[in-house]
Amino acid sequence: MREILRKHHISFKNAFAGIFWSLRTQPNFRVHIFLSTLALILAWYLRISRLETLVIIFTIILGLTAEMINTSLESMTDLITKEWKSEAKVAKDVSAGMMLTVAIGAVIIAAFIYVPYLWKFF
């Protein structure tokens, strides 16, 4: 049992190291954190429903996760080859496309949730 807990401790330590590395080194990840904070503050200010807040939180987690997957795939591609290869380009382009798809989806979700609340102010 002690060995299992030790392995889990190491796994969590490495996972947090990955999150902190993303925060320190990835400008896009920091932009996501900033925009996510604004989204949560706006949700609180507008007093959106708990369910809508949950959707916003899930969307934030999805966006941050996609950004970290994108960064991981780009780093692995760079590790495998530094020279230009069409396969490496496809991997990086598809990874970036995944992030763009999630970002577009997040904007659509935000519009559906926030616009009715903001409309009341105008």
Secondary structure as the mmCIF struct_conf table of DSSP 4:
data_model
#
loop_
_struct_conf.conf_type_id
_struct_conf.id
_struct_conf.beg_label_comp_id
_struct_conf.beg_label_asym_id
_struct_conf.beg_label_seq_id
_struct_conf.end_label_comp_id
_struct_conf.end_label_asym_id
_struct_conf.end_label_seq_id
HELX_RH_AL_P HELX_RH_AL_P1 ARG A 2 THR A 25
HELX_RH_AL_P HELX_RH_AL_P2 PRO A 27 LEU A 46
TURN_TY1_P TURN_TY1_P1 ARG A 47 ARG A 47
HELX_RH_AL_P HELX_RH_AL_P3 ARG A 50 ILE A 80
BEND BEND1 LYS A 82 GLU A 83
HELX_RH_AL_P HELX_RH_AL_P4 SER A 86 TRP A 119
TURN_TY1_P TURN_TY1_P2 LYS A 120 PHE A 121
#
